[in-house]
Amino acid sequence: MSKLTPPGSVQTDTLLHPGHARAEPRQSHGKAASTTSPPLQTMGELRYHNSPLQRRTASHNGIGLGENAAVARLSGGRVDLHALGASVQRVPASDPRLKAVGARSLAQGRQALISNEADRGHEMWHLAQQAMGKVRADSTVAGQGLNTQPALEREADQMGARITGLSAAGQDAPVAESRSADAGTTGEGPIQRRVPDFQSTNKDIPPPTTDLLDTLNYSYFTQTQKQVKQAILDKMVPTKASDTPRPSRIEAEIGKDGLLDSTPKRKTHKSGMVGKFGVNEFGLRSGGTHEVYEGGHLIPHELWSDQDPEVDEADDYVNLVPMSRNMNVGHSDAAKSWANIEAKLVDAAGKLTGANTFSVAIDITHDGYNLSYNDVAKIFNLTIKKTKKGTDTFKMFSWLPSRIAANDITKPTKPTSLGFAVENELHDAFTPIKSSAKLIEALKRTPIWGRMSDTLKDDIAGL
């Protein structure tokens, strides 16, 4: 997975993309990469080589009108290969420039060399990536700059296929009609904010029901182990039983690109499952009380594009935590909801221009909790043996976050808070409400407070 890229970073050097490379061993001579030459990329193994820009004056240089129009359209009008003087040259597989990097095809700066026609679209998109400043060398191979971002390679696969399809279909609308990256939502379709890089630190842990069944010492109960298990399964909301990733930190690069993509269709199975984990844990911690929970997205679903390299993780467990309905979508005290931070992320992405990005880190704190055997007996109508101490406790994994904090880490030396560090109300959510003040405080965190008349509010305050 690639490193996060700071916002506003624009690569002005040219780049070399050797595409469709075979996995052949390469020797590195340890020579430092030139700081004035561009990265090299192979298809499958990303290689970016720095070399001087070469000015091209020919109009087409092996790039068809339809292909150029497709690149312009897919880049939201940001890249015109003809205007850049870019070229695509057919060469034999034995070409020394290809053999030097073990590649079938490559793209360097404004020139692509291909030995197989199937690589045309892929290499053209590598040229576009360079023109949009997406490529930076982060290591070296054989003295040449190397970029190790598989995300760029996957993007070239996807967009290269679209270039081929659009040009074959004759969709070669004039470049002038393509809208710019900052043209808003007019034109062929909305310009989507994108998540070009996503990293999740997570740990596989058991869901609450599995955790409880595996941790209990069944000798504490007068009922048989089978009866205890059945009593638990009858009361808990059915969920998957296997260990599941629980995220503790998300780092993502967020940008606004000119690609005419759409937000991916929301997949609700995993978010629904995470919500059920929250329901079950809340029930255990509150003595059997039911609360509505759902899987909340840490990097909002709205920010993703269906062309993002890690788009499959948008609705995956690695990007989800159980949140109460109020925390996830907001309530009367919206500043204290995750919805508020989501809004800040979406707003920040919407203000980006060109290829600028920003990087965000989201830290999720989980505090384990203890259950006593008396707690379990009360919730599931079980009986503790007289020879056992019902006050004995055991520790459980927590799925409900006790705190979620988001920071802009674009400048790692001085991260900027994106807003309220959300507390999931765990400090008092599982204790009885014993005063009108606590009742009012709880009601204010729900939509119900906004529906209450002033008279009713006064009545409650006077309790």
N, C-alpha and C positions, 0 to 999 in steps of 0.2 A: 504494500500500500504506500502511496506516495506521501511525501511530507506536505504539510500545509503550506500554501503559497500566500504571502502577504498581499493585501490589496494594493492595487495600483501598480503591481509589478508587470512591466511590459518588456518582453524580450525583443531587442532590436537587432540582434545578430541573426545571421542566417542559420539554417539548420540542415543537417543531413539525416534523412530518414531511410535507411536501407530496409526495404520491406521484404516480407516472405523469406526471411533468412532461415537456413537450416540450422539446427542446433549443433554447430561445429565448434570445437574448442578454439579459443582465441588466446594468444599470448599477450599479456600487458607488459610493456617495457618500463612502466613506472614513470614515464615522461609526463610532466604536468600539462594539462590542457591549455591551449592558448586562450587568453581572455578576450580575444577579438574575433574569434571564429565560432561558428554555430554548432548545436548538438546533432548527433547522428541517431537515427532510429531504424531498427529492423522490425519487421512484422513478426510478432511473437517475442522478440527480444528487443526492447527499445534501446536504440543507440543513437545518440545525437552528436554530430561531429561539427566542430566550429571551423569555418573556412570563410574567406573574404566574400562579400557580396559581389555578384557579377551582374553588370547591367545588361539587360536584354532589350533590344529595340524592335524586334519583330512583333507583329500584331498577335499571331496565334501560336507559333512555336509548338505545334503538335497538340494543342488543346482546342478541341472543337467548340463551336459556338454554344451547342447544347450543354456541353460539359461546363463551360465557363458560366453559363446562366444558372446551372444547377448549383455550383459552388456559391455564386452570388446569392441565390435564393436561400440556400441552407444556412448561410452565414448572416442572413438578415441584411444583405447589402454591404457588409463590411469588407468583403474580399472580392476583388475583380482580378483574376489571374492574368487576363490579357493586359490590363492596365499596369500591372506590376512587372510585366515582361517575363512572366514565368514560362517555363517550357517543360515539355514531356518528351523525352527522347527514347526511342526503341534501340536497345543494344543487345548483343549476344550475351548469353549467360557467362561466357568466358571473359567478359570485359574485366580488365584488371581492377577497376574501381569497385565492382561488385565483389570480386574475389577477395579483395583486401579486407572486407568486413564480413565475408561469408554470407552475403545476401543475394536474394534473387532479384530484388529491386530496391531502389533507395531514393530518397529525396534529400537534396542538399541545397539549402538556401532557396533560390528560385528555380532550381532545376531538379527534375525527377528523371531517373534512369530506370527503365523497366525492361526486363527480359521476358516477361510474360504479360500478355494483354489483360489477364484477369486482375492484375495489380493496379490498373490505371486509376480507378476511383479512389482506392486506398491511398495511393501516393499523392494524388491531387489534394486529398483532405489533409495530408501531412503538410503540404505547402500552405494550405489555408491555416492550419494550426500555428505555423510559424508566423504567418502574416498577422495573426491575431495576438501574438505575444504569449502563447500558451506554453512555450518550450524553454526550459532552462537546463543546462548541464549540471548534474549534481555529483558526478564522479567521472573517472576516465577509463578508457580501454585502449591499449596500444597507443597511448599518448593522445587520444582523441576524446573530446567531451562526450560524456555519456549521461543520458537522461533515463532514469529507471522507473518512469511512471507507466504502469500497464494501463492506466485509465486512458491515456492518449492513444494507445494502440487499439483498445476496444472501441473508442470513439471513431478512429479511422476505419475500422471494420464496418461499423454501423453506417457512418456517413458516406463511406466509399460506395457501399451498396446502393444508397439512395441516389448518389450522383449518377451511377450507372443506370439506375432505373429511370430517373427523370430525363436524362439525356436520350435514352433509348425511346422514351415515349414522346420525344419531340417537344418537351416543355422548356423551350429556350426563350422565355420572356426576356425583353431587354433589361440589362442590368439597371438602367436608370429607374425602372419601375420597382426595383427591390427597395424596401424601406430600410432606413438606418437602424442601428441597434438601439437608438433612444427614441424611436418614433411612437412609443406607447403601444396602445392596443389596436390601432387602426391597421388596415391592410389585410393580408391573407389570414392572419391569425395572431393571437396574443404572443408576445415575446415572453418566454417563461424564464423566471429566475432558476438558477441551476445549482446543483451541489456537485462540483467536479471532484471533490475529495471528501471521504467520510471514513472515520475511524472510530470504532467502538471498543472500549475496554470492558470486558464482561466476564462473568463467571457462571458456570453451569451449576444451578442449585435445584433442589426438588421443589415442586409446587407445594403449597401449604398442606393439602390433604396427604400427599405422599410423605412429606416431612413428619407430620404427626403420626401416621401409621408406623413409620420406620423408627421413630424415637421413643414411643411409649414403652414403658415396662408394664406389660399386661398383667403381671402378678399382683398389681395393686388393686385389681377389681374383682368383685365376686363373680361377675360374668366371665364366660369363656373368652378366649382370644377371638374366636370367630364371631361371637356375639358383639364384642366391643367394636371390632372392625365394621361389622354391618351397621351398628348404631351410628358410627361416624359417617360412613358412606351414605346412609339414608338422609342425613341432615346437611351435609356439605354439598355445595353446587358441583355437579360433575365437571371434571376437567381432565386434561391429559395427565398422565402419571409420571412421565419420564423427566429427568433433569432438563432444565431449560435455561438459556442464557439470560442473566440479569445484568444489565449495564450499570457501571459505576462511573464512567466518564465517556463523553462523546467529544470528539474534535472534528470539526467540519469546515471546509472552505465553501463559502457561499458567494455566488456571483450572479450576474445578470447577463445572459448571452443573447446573441441575435439569432440563435437557431429557432426555426419555426416548429417547435415541438409542443407537445401538450403535457399537462400534468398527468402522471400515471393514474390509472383507475385504482381507486382505494380498495385494498384487500382487507376485509374485516375479520377474517378468521383468527389471526394471531392477536390482534388488538382486543377482540372479544375474549379470547382465552386469558390474556393478561388481566383484563377487567375482572374475570371470575376469580383469578388468584387473589385480587384485592378484596373481593367480596368475602371469600373464605377466611382470609387473614383477619379482616376487620371483625368477622363473627367470632373468631377465636379470642381476639384481644379485648373484645367488648362484652364477652359473656353471652354471646349468641345473638346480638343485635345485628340487623341487616342494614347495609348501606349500599347505595348504588356506586359502583366503580366501573371504570372503563380503561382501556389501554390508551394512554396519552402519548402522542408522538413527541420525541425530544427535539428532533429537527423537523419542523412542521411539514406535513404532507404537501401543503400548498407550495413549498419552495422547490420541490423536486420536479425534474423533467423526465419524460420517459426515455430520454437519450442519456441520462446520467450514468456514468460507469457503474456506480453502486446502487442503482435505482431499486434493485431487488431488496435492499436493506431498508428502504423507506418504511415498509410495513412489516419489518421483521422484528423478532424479539429483541434484537440488539439495539433497536431505536424506540423501544416502548417501555413504559412503566405504568403500573396501576395508579390512576388518579381518581379522586372523587369527581363526580360530575361538576361540582362547583369549581374545583380547582382547574379542571381541564378547559371548561368553556366560559368561565367567568361568573361573577355574581355581583351583588350590590357593592362589595368592596373589591372591585376588579383589580386594583393595584396589587392585591395579594393573591392573585390567581396566576397559574401558569399561562393562561390565555394572554395576560398582559405581556409576559416575556415573548411569547410567540408573536404578538403584534409588533413588538420592537424589532424582532428578527426580520419579519416580512417587510416592515417599513424601511429598515436599513438596506435590505436587498433592493427594494424598489428605487432607492436613491442612487444606486450605483450607476456608473456610466461606462460605456465601452467594455473593455476586458477587465476592469477593476474588480477585485474581490475583497472580502474580509473573512477572517477566520474566527471561529467561536469555539469556546470550550464550555461544556455543560457537565458539572459535577453532581452526582447523585449520591446522597448519603443514606445508608441503610443501618439502622440500629437493630440488632437482634433483640428478641424479647423472650421472657420466661413465662411458662405456663405452669400452674400447679395441678396436681392430680385432682384436687377439689374443683378447680376450674373445669377440667375435662368432664368430671362426673356431673357437674351442674348443667353444662351445655348439652350433653348427650344422654342425660337421664341414666347415668350409671351409678354403681354403688362401690364405695371404697371398703376394702376389708378392714376389720377392726384392728388387725395386726399391723396395718400400714399407716404411715403418716400422710394424710391428704395434703398437707402443706408442703410436701416435697415438690421441688420444681425441676424443670428441664428446659433447655434452651432451644429456641426455634430460629430458623432463618427468616429474615424479613423481606418481603416483596414490596411493601408499602414504603416509599421513600420518606425519610424524616425531613429531608431538605433537598431542594434542587436549586442550584445557583448557576447562572449563565454569565460568562464574561467574554468580551471581545479581546482575543489574544493576537490581533493583528500586529501589535507591538508587544512582543512577549515580555519585555522588561517592565512594562507598565500596563497590565490588563485593565480594561475598563468594564465596570459592572454594567450589565444590560438591564438592570432593574432589580426589583425586589427579589431577594433570595427566598424562594417559596418554601414555607413550612407546611407540611401536610397535616397540621393540626393534630399530630399524634400525641402531643404532650397532654392534651385534655380531651381528646376525642372519645376515649374509652372509659371516662369516669362519669358518674351520675351528675346531672345538673341539679344543683341544690339552692339556687337563688334566681331571682328575677333578672338580675344583672347578667348572669351566665346564660340564661335563656335568651335574653335579648341579643347578647353577643353571638350566640349560635344562630339565631334567626337571621341576623344581619349577613351571615355568610351564605344565605340561601335566597333564591328568588321569592320565597314566601314573604319576606320582609317588605318587599316592594309592593305586594298586593294587599297588605294590611292597612286598615284605616288608622288615622291618627288617634281616634278614640280607643281602638283596640290596643294600640301601642301604649297609650297612657294607662290602660287597665292592667296590662302586663307589668309595666314599670311599678305599679302600686301594689303588686302581689307581696 
